[in-house]
């Protein structure tokens, strides 16, 4: 019975981490459903991007209030959870504050954790007020109803609870240290929780129950939070790093040429090719032009979808959205992720993907949204983790034009004019300079 708490702790730890690993494997599998694309070039520039943008939060602080608060929450939460190392050792071996042998450095760490916990708690309260009291418009777009709204609030509540548990755990521990209770060695500096301790009844059985309860709830809460990430937009805590590393390094506005189109053109220009000859029996069928479903997107675009923080900075600067059009770059990423998750569940159920008579185009993203885009790259520039909604929009528009001939009438007229007149306007080349006569 003496080792029962250690066995229970080890079981909870293994189950929690095991479930997390299983879900991460599903995400990796889903991302790998995308088409291959080479993003292994220029490792130095990619590492710099990851260091500045994912770790250094350089794009977040372009909006200083939200940026600074986010840095406090992100850095504070990560640094505070260094203490999880000690909690795991203590939980497995039945020790208490095993790392206290570090003396003054240990006191410095615990004191720092406590100050950061207060800053994180205060920042989360401000975030909640910005969302629920000030009701900043980008948090209230139509795609942010239901689960997306609740998800954002759930994380804020999670962080408040975890920070509170941490401080109350330390406060009860500090009180027990002062009462010279066995097992509670005097270790650590408690600049915040020693004030909380003054509000607690100095009753040893009560304090021991409180310390143990908050200790268990704190570690179990962290494991629950870890596994909640899979269902949440807060996957960006983990995926922001690979996403910024594999981001497109080309200048914004430089579009890629479709390899399938390039091959078709080369084939047509080859004088040795008979345009009327039937394709060989073993010939590879022509590749689909553009994208109509998540299988047609690249793995980087699918990684983008999972990394989306739903912060709405992209949508708030989108000229189409600002003028009331249907397009929301954030919704493009959310819908891509929703479709990818649906495909993943299909694979989980059937061991392979069984056609479900659905696709990303039309069932999730409407042509009206795609054609509203001005391809200005404002969304790409605004994204704090280098997500590229425009690349998905362009690939889906390519499919509409090249596979379905479903471009808007104005675009069809322009392409016809270019084909017939060598210019977008409906004037013969011989008439181009007639304006001089007026």
Secondary structure, 3 states (H helix, E strand, C coil): CCCHHHHHHHHHHHHHHHHHHHHHHHHHHHHCCCECCCCCCCHHHHHHHHHHHHHCCCCHHHCHHHHHHHHHHHHHHHHHCCHHHHHHHHHHHCCCCHHHHHCHHHHHHHHHHHHHHHHHHHHHHHHHHHHHCCCCHHHCCHHHCCHHHHHHHHHHHHHHHHHHHHHHHHHHHHHHHHCCCCCCCCCCCCCCHHHHHCCCCCCHHHHHHHHHHHHHHHHHHHHHHHHHHHHCHHHHHHHHHHHHHCCCCCCCCCCCCCHHHHHHHHHHHCCCCCCCCCCCCCCCCCCCCCCCCHHHCEHHHHHHHHHCCCCCHHHHHCHHHHCCCCCCHHHHHHHHHHHHHHHHHHHHHHCCCCCCCCCHHHHCECHHHHHHCCCCCHHHHHCCCCCCHHHHHHHHHHHHHHCCCCCCHHHHHHHHHHHHHCCCCCCCHHHHHHHHHC
